[in-house]
């Protein structure tokens, strides 16, 4: 797959939740994340939650679940045991 095609696919909310999740993450951030957390891990954590429907619009993203998904991604990636979303912020 060429880069142009991949970028087009990743930016198309008909095919992937990434656009909605990315916008929702930016809305959550009062400060930057203190360490990198991959969006594919956040999306996996979010979408693998039982009963959750894949969000295609930012308005449909469950903010509290998204915060937990970012926190879980940070803890796994960096081998930490942070307890709150605020702790992942710089």
Secondary structure, DSSP 8 states (H G I E B T S, - for coil): --HHHHHHHHT-TTT-SHHHHHHHHHHH-SS-BSS---HHHHHHHHHTSTT-----SGGGS-HHHHHHHHHHHHHHHHT----SGGGGB-
